[in-house]
Amino acid sequence: MTLALFAATVLIWGTTWIAIAFQLGEVPVLTSVFYRFALAALLMLPGLALAGRLVPVALRQHRFILLQGICLFSMNFICFYNATRFIPSGLVSVIFSLATIYNAVNARLIFGDRVHPRAVWATLLGAAGLVLLFAPDLMGHEIDRDTLKGMGLAALGTLFFSFGNMVSRRNSSAGIPPLTANAWGMAYGALILLAIMGATGTPMVMPDSARYVWALVYLSVAGSVVAFTTYLMLVARIGTAKAAYATVCFPVIALIASGLWEGFVWTPLVVAGLGLTLAGNAVMFAPRRA
């Protein structure tokens, strides 16, 4: 059962990046992200309520769930969707995999957790891997501005995601079950996105292509509802540290998907860069010796 949960989490979240790429073009980014989390919230809130698993939350705690919605279910995905306009979705996932390192730094700054030497080595390996991955774009006579935009947006989205992890940790410590926090967080995220759409005049465009609709259903149902559930079940079974190994595998799946559907080309530099990035994550999560 544990292996099945792990495989489901990796395969689903590893392929959501290409589904994001499928949504670009005909519908504005804000609208696409709104559709995703509005549908996910409409599925999760009634579903948990019917199952008797939607735990009542004190009104004063909802401000922190709102903050979780801002970081995990709106602003971070605005960044990720826009990053995919400039760089392949697989490369966005590689930058996202560095969230484990962001988390170590933020946990130190916010909660006072100790930063272990392995975090430094992991950071150096991850940074070296990114340099190799983007070397063809960054070492030419003219720096590719689109690549820099994509990298910056992906890094900013990962920072929002990391802040969301910190808020989620705080909410769990306050006794709010993760499923309940995520369900309300997705609803708040959708409302925030709707407000931004209204403020910016972003239209509520209905998609015409079947590919967009299937990508939306996949991202909402599989990527948001199912994968969050399997990941939380995995955490309950083996703990957060071991469950976090799933994030190390995402870039491999994402780059394979990008190669199949986006024409991403594997080169020796890509293989070396991916290897270093994965090594950085592995160092971060390697079990301590007794």
C-alpha positions in Angstrom: 0.0 0.0 0.0 2.8 2.4 0.9 4.5 1.8 -2.5 1.3 2.4 -4.3 0.7 5.7 -2.5 4.3 6.8 -3.3 4.0 5.8 -7.0 0.7 7.5 -7.3 2.0 10.8 -5.8 5.1 10.8 -8.0 3.3 9.9 -11.2 0.5 12.4 -10.7 2.5 15.4 -9.5 5.3 14.6 -11.9 2.9 14.9 -14.9 0.9 17.9 -13.7 3.6 20.2 -15.2 2.9 19.1 -18.8 -0.9 19.5 -18.1 -0.2 23.1 -17.1 1.6 23.6 -20.4 -1.5 22.2 -22.2 -3.6 25.0 -20.7 -1.5 27.9 -22.0 -2.8 30.0 -24.9 -6.5 30.1 -25.3 -7.4 31.0 -21.7 -5.7 33.6 -19.5 -3.4 32.3 -16.8 -5.4 33.8 -14.0 -8.6 32.2 -15.3 -7.0 28.8 -15.8 -5.6 28.8 -12.2 -9.1 29.9 -10.9 -10.8 27.1 -12.8 -8.4 24.6 -11.3 -8.9 25.4 -7.7 -12.6 26.4 -7.9 -13.3 22.9 -9.2 -11.0 21.3 -6.7 -12.7 23.2 -3.8 -16.2 22.3 -5.1 -15.1 18.6 -5.0 -13.2 18.6 -1.7 -15.5 20.6 0.6 -18.7 18.7 -0.1 -16.8 15.4 -0.3 -15.2 15.9 3.1 -18.5 17.1 4.6 -20.3 14.0 3.4 -17.6 11.8 4.7 -17.7 13.5 8.1 -14.1 14.6 7.7 -14.5 18.3 7.4 -13.5 19.4 10.9 -15.0 22.7 12.2 -12.4 25.4 12.5 -12.5 28.4 14.7 -13.1 31.7 12.9 -9.8 33.2 14.1 -7.9 30.3 12.5 -9.4 31.0 9.1 -7.0 33.9 8.6 -4.1 31.4 8.6 -6.0 29.1 6.2 -6.5 32.2 4.0 -2.7 32.7 4.1 -2.2 29.1 3.1 -4.6 29.6 0.2 -2.5 32.6 -0.9 0.8 30.8 -0.8 -0.2 27.3 -1.9 -3.3 27.6 -4.1 -3.1 30.9 -5.9 0.1 33.1 -6.1 2.5 30.2 -6.5 0.6 28.7 -9.4 0.3 32.1 -11.1 4.1 32.1 -11.1 4.4 28.4 -12.3 1.9 28.8 -15.1 3.6 32.0 -16.3 7.0 30.4 -16.0 5.8 27.6 -18.3 5.3 30.3 -21.0 9.1 30.9 -21.1 10.8 27.5 -20.3 9.7 23.9 -20.7 7.5 22.5 -18.0 10.1 19.9 -17.1 12.6 22.6 -16.2 10.0 24.4 -14.1 9.6 21.1 -12.1 13.4 20.9 -11.6 13.5 24.4 -10.0 10.4 23.4 -8.0 12.2 20.4 -6.6 14.5 22.8 -4.8 11.6 23.6 -2.5 13.2 21.2 0.0 16.1 23.6 0.4 13.9 26.6 0.6 12.0 24.8 3.4 15.2 24.2 5.4 16.1 27.9 5.2 12.6 29.2 6.0 12.2 26.7 8.9 15.4 28.1 10.3 14.2 31.7 9.9 10.6 31.2 11.1 10.7 28.3 13.5 14.4 28.4 14.6 15.1 24.9 13.2 18.8 24.0 13.0 20.3 24.1 9.5 22.5 21.1 9.1 25.7 21.1 7.0 24.0 18.7 4.6 21.7 21.6 3.6 24.7 23.6 2.5 25.9 20.7 0.3 22.4 20.2 -1.0 22.2 23.8 -2.0 25.6 23.8 -3.8 24.7 20.6 -5.7 21.2 21.9 -6.7 22.7 25.3 -7.8 25.4 23.5 -9.9 22.7 21.3 -11.5 20.6 24.4 -12.5 23.7 26.0 -14.0 24.3 23.0 -16.2 20.6 22.7 -17.2 20.4 26.3 -18.3 24.0 26.6 -19.5 23.0 26.7 -23.3 20.7 29.7 -22.7 22.9 31.6 -20.2 26.4 31.2 -21.8 25.7 32.6 -25.2 26.7 36.1 -26.4 23.2 37.4 -25.5 21.4 36.2 -22.4 18.0 34.7 -23.2 15.7 37.0 -21.3 12.8 34.6 -21.7 14.8 31.9 -19.9 15.7 34.3 -17.1 12.0 35.3 -16.8 11.0 31.6 -16.6 13.6 30.8 -14.0 12.7 33.8 -11.9 9.0 33.1 -12.0 9.6 29.4 -11.2 11.9 30.4 -8.3 9.3 32.9 -7.0 6.5 30.3 -7.2 8.7 27.9 -5.3 9.3 30.5 -2.6 5.5 31.0 -2.2 5.1 27.2 -2.0 7.7 27.1 0.7 6.0 29.8 2.7 2.8 27.8 2.3 4.5 24.8 3.8 5.5 26.9 6.8 1.8 28.1 7.2 0.6 24.6 6.8 3.0 23.5 9.5 1.7 26.2 11.8 -1.9 25.2 11.0 -1.2 21.5 11.8 0.4 22.5 15.1 -2.8 24.4 15.9 -4.8 21.2 15.5 -6.3 21.9 12.0 -6.3 18.6 10.0 -4.4 19.0 6.7 -7.3 17.8 4.6 -9.6 20.4 6.1 -7.0 23.2 5.7 -6.4 22.2 2.1 -10.1 22.2 1.2 -10.7 25.6 2.7 -7.4 26.8 1.4 -8.3 25.9 -2.2 -11.7 27.7 -1.8 -9.9 30.8 -0.5 -7.3 30.6 -3.3 -10.1 30.5 -5.8 -11.8 33.5 -4.3 -8.5 35.4 -4.3 -7.9 34.6 -7.9 -11.5 35.7 -8.8 -10.8 39.0 -7.0 -7.6 39.5 -8.9 -9.4 38.7 -12.2 -12.0 41.4 -11.4 -9.3 44.0 -10.4 -7.3 43.3 -13.6 -10.2 42.9 -16.0 -9.3 39.4 -16.8 -12.1 37.7 -18.8 -13.8 34.4 -17.8 -13.0 32.7 -21.1 -14.5 29.3 -21.7 -12.1 26.9 -23.4 -12.9 25.4 -26.8 -10.4 22.6 -27.0 -10.9 19.1 -25.5 -7.2 19.0 -24.5 -7.7 22.0 -22.3 -10.7 20.5 -20.6 -9.0 17.2 -20.0 -6.0 19.0 -18.6 -8.2 21.0 -16.3 -10.0 17.9 -15.0 -6.6 16.2 -14.5 -5.1 19.1 -12.6 -8.2 19.6 -10.4 -9.2 16.0 -9.7 -5.9 14.1 -9.9 -3.3 16.9 -9.3 -5.2 18.8 -6.5 -7.6 16.4 -4.8 -6.2 12.9 -5.4 -2.5 13.6 -5.1 -2.8 15.8 -2.0 -4.8 12.9 -0.4 -2.3 10.2 -1.4 0.6 12.4 -0.2 -1.0 13.1 3.2 -1.8 9.3 3.5 1.9 8.7 2.7 3.0 11.2 5.4 0.7 9.5 7.9 2.3 6.1 7.1 6.0 6.9 6.8 6.5 10.5 8.1 7.3 13.7 6.4 11.0 13.1 5.8 10.6 9.9 3.9 7.5 11.1 2.1 9.4 14.1 0.9 11.5 11.7 -1.3 8.6 11.9 -3.7 9.6 15.4 -4.7 13.1 14.1 -5.7 11.4 12.0 -8.4 9.1 14.7 -9.9 11.7 16.2 -12.3 12.5 12.9 -13.9 8.8 12.2 -14.8 8.3 15.9 -15.8 11.3 16.0 -18.1 10.2 12.7 -19.8 6.7 14.2 -20.4 8.3 17.4 -21.6 10.4 15.4 -24.1 7.3 13.5 -25.4 4.9 16.5 -25.8 7.0 19.7 -25.8 10.0 18.5 -27.9 12.4 18.9 -25.0 15.8 17.6 -26.0 17.9 15.5 -23.7 21.6 16.4 -23.9 24.6 15.3 -21.8 24.4 18.7 -20.0 20.7 18.1 -19.2 21.5 14.6 -17.8 24.4 15.9 -15.7 22.4 18.9 -14.5 19.4 16.8 -13.5 21.7 14.3 -11.8 23.3 17.1 -9.7 19.9 18.6 -8.8 18.5 15.2 -7.8 21.7 14.5 -5.8 21.2 17.7 -3.9 17.7 16.7 -2.9 18.8 13.2 -2.0 21.6 14.7 0.2 18.9 16.8 1.9 16.8 13.8 2.8 19.4 11.2 3.3 18.8 9.5 6.7 21.3 10.3 9.4 23.7 7.7 10.6 23.1 6.4 14.0 
